[in-house]
Structure formats: structure tokens, C-alpha cells
Amino acid sequence: MNVGFSGDVAEYYAKFRRGYPPQALDALQTAFALTTDDIVLDLGCGTGQLTVPLASRVGSVIGMDPEPDMLRLARDTAARHDVRNATWVLGADTDVPALCELMGQRSLAMAVIGQALHWMRHEELFRGLSPLFRSGGGVAVVSNGMPLWLQDSDWSRSLRACLERYFGTKLQASCGTGASDRLRYAQALEAAGFEDVREMVIEYSDELSFEELIGGVYSAIPADELPGADARPAFADRIRQSLPPDKHFAEDIRVSVLVGLIK
């Protein structure tokens, strides 16, 4: 799991990636009966969009990511929010066995993967995680809405067409948010021995400014493909000219919380 989320891309990620609604955190707390005695792992934590708000609900949280720049920004976010019970670990899904050794006799209440599982070998990961949990603990896979360029709206379709022309490729991957992805993950959880596998859905609407929209696009482009700083104004203008003449861009966001328990 190393997709080039470094440098400026990480900065855009920290500033513009959508956060998770409180209802999603409530669903996680209820599903795993989380308490302030529990330890949770946020795998592929990025810049801490889930790690930081989870910290106030548990005893300690481990944010794990393969990209140093992501972890640096996550630490900064935690410091701004006076979060003192977070530990940041450089590592990928393939490093979970080493994490098991480091934890010794301690058990996790939950491992949460937010909008990152599509970069991981999920079947191996679920099997590797299963010995780490206390009774009633388990895995949560959280998807945070469709990518900006795959939504069911005129502006999203225009954005997709513009990006496809610019990069010369079709943009079809749902980044783990599609119904078929959720089914594959649910089946893999059951195959790895998790029980009571179920999905909870939170839906809400929001609006993006153009700055938020273009920042979200930049946050999803691998660092080696991101237009250089001097080229970004022209790139942004190209996107702006392709979109409807709106000041804000409406989104209907579907957050999926897929959980599986170890009894």
C-alpha cells in the first residue's frame, strides 16, 4: 500500500479530504461497544480524518500509514486538537503481523480502514487481523462517499470527462465505495471467521466550493502525476471551464460502515 500520497498531495489531503460524520463514529462505538479502556487501530490512517475524532472515544488509538508525510500531518492535526492518546506508526497492511508482535498480550477492540482498503490485499489482511481482537471486537471498513468524479450529477460527469481527457485514461474505479466492493469485503470478512457481518449507512447532503472541489481532486492524484505548482492555475482553470457555472457543487454522500465481529 504505497500510492504516492506524499508532498503536496498529502497537504491537499489534510486540508480538503472530507471528514467523517459523527453518526459514523457513533455506529462504530455501538457496534464494538467501545470504551475508554479500549485500543483501536486506524489502518491507512492518512492525515487522521478518523484517528483524531476516534481518540476521544477510546483509551488509545494507533494510526498506521505507509506514507511519512501523511503521518507528519496527522500528528499536526492531533496536536491542534490536543489529542494525546494517539500513537503514529509507519507501516502498511503487510506490516500487521509485526504489529501483532509489538502489542504482546494486549488486544484491539477494533481495526478501522477508512477509504483505503482498495489499496490493500484485503483477504490476507482480514486473516492477519483476526487474532488481534478482544471478544466483541473486529474490523470496520468505512467508505466515505463516491469519488468526486463518479457521482450522479452534471458537474461530476463534466469533471470526469475533463480529467479523462487530461490524463488520457478512463476513470472507473470506485475506490472501494461501490456495491460490488462492499459485497466482496463482506464475503472476505466472513471467510476470515468474522461474524455478524453487516453494513450501516449514513446519508447526507453537502455543498463544495470550487476551491474544495479542486483541492479534493489534487488530494487524489499520485504525487508523480500531480501538475507542478506553476501549472496548477491553468489546470484549475481548465477544470473550472468544464463545469457548470455554479458557485457551489451539491453532493449526496453515502457513508458505509461495514463491520465484522470476533465473538
N, C-alpha and C positions, 0 to 999 in steps of 0.2 A: 504494500500500500504506500506508494510514493508517487504522487501525481503532479509534482511541481508547484505546490501551493506555497511558494516562498516569496521573499522580497515584497514588491508592490502588491502582488496578488494577495498575500497574507494581510497586508494593510487594508486593502479593499474588503477582504473577507470580514475583518474585525469591525469595520465601520458600517458595512452595508448588508451583510447577511441577515436575513430575517430571524428574529428571536423566536422562542417557543412560548405559546400562550400559557398562562397559569393553569388552565384546565388540563393541559398535557402533564404538567408536573403533579397536579392532584391525582390524575389517573395512575401515574407511576407510584406515587406514595400509597395509594389504596391497593393497587394490585400486589405489591410486595410487602405491605404493612411496614413501611419504612419508619424507623425511629432514630432518635439522636444517638443510639448505640451502634448504628449500622455503618458499614463501609460500602461504598458503591464505586464502580469503575465506569468512567466515560471513555469508551474506546473510539479513537478517531475524533478526539475532542475538539480539534480545530482551535479556534480562539476563545473557547469556553462558553459558547452560547447556552449549552445545557449544564456544564460543570458548575458554573458560578451560581446560578439560581438553585441548583440542587443542594449546594453546600449548606444552606440554612436549614435543610430538612433532615440531615443525617449527621452522624458523628464525624465522618471524614469522607472525602471524595478524592479519587485518583483520576487525573486527566492524562490520557496517554495518546500520543500522536507521533508520527514519524518525521514531522517537519519542525525543525528547531524554531523557525520564525513564527509558526503558529503558537508554539508553547510560550515563546517570549511575550507575545501579545496577550495570551491567556493569563499569564502571570500579571501583566499590567492591569488587565481588567479586574482580576481578583483583588489586586491591591487597591484599586479605586473603590471597590465595593467593600473593603475591609474584610475580605474573606481570608481566614487564617487556618482553615482546616482542609485546604486543598494541597495535594502533592502532585507535581507535574513530572511525568516520566516520558522520556524519548523512546518510542517503540511502536511497532506495528502489530497487526493481528497475529503475525507469525511469532511474535515475542511473548504471547500469552503463557506458554509453558514456563518461561523464565520468571514471569510474574508470579506464577503459582509457587515456585520455589522461594521467592522473596517473601511471600506472605506467610510462609510457615504454617502454623496452626490456625491462623485467622481465616475467616470465611467472608465472602462477599454476600451482601444482601441482593445486589443487582449489578448486572453489566448492561449499560445502555449504549446503543450505537445510533447516533442521530445523523441521518443524511450522509452516511459514509460507508454503509455495508456493501454498496455496489463496487467499491474498490477492493473488497476483501474476499477471501476464499471462505464463504460463509459456512459451508458444511463442516470443514475442518475446524473452523473457529468455534462453532457451537459444541462440537465434541470436546474440544480442548477446554472450554469454559465450564462444562458441566460439573467437574469435581470441585470447583471453587466455591460453590454456593452453600449457604446455610439452608436448613429446611424452610420452604416457602419462598426462597429466593429464586432468581432466574434471570433470563435475558429479556430485554426490551429493545425492539427495533422501531425507531421513530422516524417517520418521513414527514417533512415539513413543507408540503405543497409541491405542485409540479414546477419544473424549471420555468423561468420567465418566458422562454421561447416556445413552450409546449402547452400553453394554456388555451382555453376555448374563448378567445376574444380576438377582435380585429387587430388590436395593437400587437398582441403576441404573435399572431400569424405574420404580420408585417415585419416584426423583429426577427422571426425565424428566417424568413426569406432573405432579409438583408445580411444576416450572419452567414447563411449558407452561401450566398454569392461571395462574400468577403473571404471566407475560409475555404471555399471550394469543396464543401462536404455536406452531406445530409445530416441534420441534427434530429435524431430519432430516439436516442436513449433517454429513458425516463428517470435515470439516476436512482432507481430503487423505489420510485413513487407509484408505479403502475400497478394495476390489479394483479397482473400475472407475476410481478415481482413479489408482491405480498404473499401470494399463494405459494410460490417457491420457498420463501423464507419460512412460512408456517409449516410446510411439509418437512423442511430440513430440521426445524426445531423438534418436531415430533419424532423424526428418525434418530435424533441425538438423545432421546429419552426425556424430553421436556413434556410436561402435562398441562392440561387446561389451557391449551394454546388458543388465544382469542385476540381479536382486534377491536380496539376502541377508536372512535373517530370524533374529532372536533372540527367543526366547520365555522368559518367566519369570513367576513369581507374586509378589505382594506384598500387603500389607495397609495400609489407610488408617485413621487415626483420624478421628473426626468433624471435628476441627479441620483436619486435612489435606484432608478432603473439601470442607468449606465454603470453605476457602481456595482450593482448586483451582477451585471454581465462581466465586468472586469474581474470580479471575485471568482468566476467560474472558468476563466481562461488560463490554461497552464502557463507558467512563468515564461517558458521559452517561446510561446506564441502570442503573448500579450504585446500589443503595439507599444513601441517605445514612448517615453514621456512626450517627446516632441510631436509624435504622430497621433497622440490621443485626442487632441482637439478636433482634428479632421475626422478621425474615426467616430467620435461622439456626434459630430455634425452629420455625418453620413447616416448614423442611426436615427438622429432626430428628424432628418428629412424623409426617412422611410416610414415614419409613424404618423398616425392621425394627428391633427393639430390640437391635441388636448394638453392641458397643463398638468393633469394628473391621470394616472392609469389604474383602473379598477382591477382588483384581483379577488377571486373567490378561492379561498385557501382551505385545503382539506389536510388536516394533520392526522396521520395514522399512528396509533400506538399498538404495536403487535407484541404480545407478551407470551412467554412460556415459563412454567414454574418447575422447580425441583421439589418434590414432596418429601 
